[in-house]
Structures are given as structure tokens and as C-alpha cells.
Amino acid sequence: MTNPVVHPHTPHVAVASACMLGEGPVWDHRTDTLLWVDIKGPGIWRYHPETAEHSRVDAPESVGFVALTPDPKVVIAGFKSGLARFNLKTGDVQRLVAPEEDKPGNRINDGHVGPDGAVYFGTMHDDEADASGAFWRWDGRELAQFHSGIVVTNGPIFSHDRQTLYATDTTGRTIYAFDANKSRIGEPRSFAHFDEGWGYPDGMAIDAEGHVWVCHWGASRITRFGPDGSVERIVPVPTSQVTKCAFGGPDLTDLYITTAAIGHDPHIDPMAGHLFKVETGIRGLRANIFEG
């Protein structure tokens, strides 16, 4: 990163959630609510900025992400054991598909609903030791793998024009770009590589201008990359383990940021695990809804 622009606003704590491993923020524009997960908690959080109300629902097992369905009370949850419909009000679980029943040491990590309505997600080795993780697509009928051999996956997420899929090999410090033609995903090419001082690339968000906002695990910042992989700006975050971000708010210009407290001394890093918010002046994209 050579002389990057530093974002003029500093993220502030929106919810003092103290998540062990906060992840997966997603804005529900129908209810003006942000949802996110605590993977290791495990639980699912909800926050309504207009009223400042927030709540947490226990999850039955580790949960890597949640995705919207037509019913705001029901999400697609990426549990350790597989994808499921999870009712946030009743706690009911409807199991849907298990991608890796033959790999008990793996779990689902990050994911989202693509513009084609399918769920795109990654799996990883829970102890972060084996390259047993992979990226998957599930449309409600067919489950297909499109990249494998990764220890920790993050993403995948589509570009604003639906032509590119970004997916991250976190331990390999590399973000890959794939040409996307409807449900067909091409071969990976390197989009950005993190030097050792940058920490590790974690979760991502796409804005309406086609830039990629990437969270740095272990480096207290977010980087906004241009579509060509160049660095447009950095956003300093006042805690080290920055996990994922998502655009929300009435104009989709508020950036919500999840963080992690796992392995951190609260006396040294007192804001670890909290949900942060910063105004960007840049519009994001609505989250897609899974209707499969």
C-alpha cells in the first residue's frame, strides 16, 4: 500500500456485543435491521439502528453466516453441520444440505446469496490446520463445488455487475477473482495479495461503484480496492481482528463492521468483538434474498 487515502471518519461502536468471533453482517432493507453472527458464541445478533434496540438469539451450533429469505423471521444459516432454515423467533431448525459430511473437522464459514438467487459459501478446517476447505454453490436443488484445497475460506461475493466472483484464501493471504457466467464459475486469478504486515484478508463487501472492501484480520483496518486491484483507501478500525463489513442504513452508505475478541486480552484491546459503524458517503448494494 503506497500512500493510500485514509478515510476521513473513524468507525465507532454501534453495539458493544463483545462477540468471541463476530462475522457475517447482512442488512435487511425490509426491516431496517442488521443481522450478524458470533461463530464461536454461537449466536445470531440483530440491531435496529433507528431505535438502538439489539438482541441475540442462541444458535444450536457454530454458525458462519446468515442469509435472508422471504420471511424476515427466517434465515438461511451456515451451521457447522450444513445449511439450514433457522427461525429467529422460535428457534426451529429445518436442515437443508450438508456439503461435507465426510469431513467432521470442517465447518461452514462465510457466505452470501448471489444475484442468481443461489447461496455461495465456503467451508474451512475448524482448527485451521488442513487444506480441506472449499467453495460451494447451492440453489436449493443442486450442490456444486467450484474451488478447493484451502485452509480458511472467506467470501465468496459477487461484483456489482455480476460478472466477477471474489473469494479469499485467508491463510494464503490471497483474494481470487473468478469470471462468472450465470451459474458457471471460471478459473481463479489473483486479485490482491496481502503482504505480511497487512494481516490476513477476511470478509468483504462490494459497493455500487464496483470497489471491494476487504477486512484485515490482525491489522486494524479495512482496505477499499478498485476493480483492478489497486488500493483506493484504507479505513482504520480501533481493534485488531476485523472480520467482515456490510453496507446498511436508509441510503446503504453506512458501513457496519464485525470484529472478534477470540484470543485477545480485554484490558489490552477493550473494543474487540464489538460491532462498529462508519459513514462512507459511498452507496452499497442490497443483500439478495434466497427463494430456493
NORDACOR-V710121 format. One record per helix or strand of 3 or more residues. SS is the DSSP state (H for helix, E for strand). FROM is the first residue (numbers start at 1). TO is the last residue. If there is no record, write none. Layout:
{{SS:FROM:TO} {SS:FROM:TO}}
This chain:
{{E:12:15} {E:21:28} {E:33:38} {E:43:48} {E:53:58} {E:63:69} {E:74:79} {E:82:87} {E:93:97} {E:106:113} {E:119:125} {E:133:138} {E:143:150} {E:153:158} {E:164:169} {E:174:181} {E:184:193} {H:196:198} {E:200:207} {E:212:217} {E:221:225} {E:231:236} {E:241:248} {E:254:260} {E:275:279}}
